[in-house]
Amino acid sequence: MQKSKNLILLRGLPGSGKSTLAKVLSEDGIYPVFSVDDYFTNTQTGKYIFDFKNNHLAYKLCEENTKQSMVNNESKILVHNTFTMDWELEPYFKLAAEYHYTLFVVTVENYHQSGNIHDVSNEQLHKMAEKYKVKLV
């Protein structure tokens, strides 16, 4: 009997709780968790330093890590990014189809009223929210 394989994409604005939910769903690291933020986070200090000119590299690394986990036949893979635009989701849709993963897209909302750890301004959050589309049907 083949075990189920699931790709869970957690999307939401900065501060919505994507990282925290990913940790919970990964059962504290049993299952792999990836994010564009991984590229900008120093693995030894945990310090996050964003550099827009390397953003394309961060997206590529996140996709490559996800693909490698699929090659390794992980039963559950979590990816948490803002995913405010459809083009950000599309590579994961293709990977899920190619490697026969059931795809879940989960929108995380900030009902807990906490701030974001990346110091994204309210003005920028509102700009991001304007681009955000939710597919209900």
N, C-alpha and C positions, 0 to 999 in steps of 0.2 A: 504494500500500500504506500503510495507516494504522499509525503507530508505536504500540507498546504504551504504556499509561499506568498507572503504579503509584503507589499510596499506601501508604507503609510507616509503620505506627504502632509506635514503640518504647516499650515499657512496662517499668517496674521501679521499685523503691524508690530513694530518693535514694542516690547513691553507687554504683549498679550499673554505670554506664558508658554510660548512654543518650546523653548529649551527645557523648561521644567516638566512639561507634559511629555516631551521626548524621553527624558530620563525615567519618568514613571513607567511609560510604556515599554521602555527597553529593559525593564525589571532591573534597574541599576547596573546596566552595562552588559547584560547577557546577550542582548541583540545590538547590532551596530547602529550608531546614530551619526548622521552627517549633517553639516551645515556649511554654507558659504563662509560663515564666521570662523570656521576652523582654520582657514588659510591665514587669517589676520590675527590669530591668537597664538601667542608664544606658549609652546607646550611646557616649558619649564617654569615660567613665571605666571602664566595664565593671563598676562596682560594683553589687551585687545588694542591693536593699532591699525585702523582702517586707512587704506591708501587706494583711492578710486582708480588710479592708473593700473592697478593690478586686479581690479574687480573681475575682469574676464578670466583671469587665471584661477581665481577663487571659485567661480562657477564651474570651470572645467574640472578642477580637483574634486569638487563635490560630486559631479557626475561620474568621474572615473572611480571614485571610492565606492559609489553606489553600484556601478557596473561590476567591479571586482567582487563585491559581496554577493552579487547575483551569480557570478561565475563560481564562487565558493558555495553556492546553494544554501545561503542563509535562509532560514524559514521566515524571519521577520526583519525588515530593514526600515529604519525611520530616517526621514530627511525633514529638517525644520529650517525653512527660509521664509522670507516675507511672501514670495510668490504672488506679488500684486498684479503681475501681467501674465497673460497666457503663454508667451514665449518662454517664460521661466519654467513652466510646468511641462511643456512639450517634450523635452529630452527624456523626462522620467516616464511619460506615457509610452514613448517608443521603447525604452528599456523594459518596462513592465510587459509589454506585448512580446518583445523579442525573447525574454527569458521566462515567460509564462508565469508572471506574478499577478496576483489579484491586487488591484490598485484601489487605495482609499485616499481621498483628499479631504482633510479635516481642517475646518476653519476655526482658529482659536481666537476668542474675543477677550478683551480686557475688562471683565466685570469686577475684578479684584482691585482696580484703581491703583495699580502699582506703576512706577515709572519704568523707563527702559534703561538697560545697563550700558547702552551705547550713546547716551546723551543726545539722542535725536530730538531736535526742537519740536515744540507743538506745531509750529508753522510747517515744518517738513512732514510731520505725521499727517497733517490735514491734506497736504499735497499728495502723499502716498494713498490716503484714504479715497481721494477723488478718482484715482486710477484703478482702485480695487474693484474687481468684478466677482460676483458670486454666481455660480451656475446652479440654479434651482431645478431646472427641467432639462 
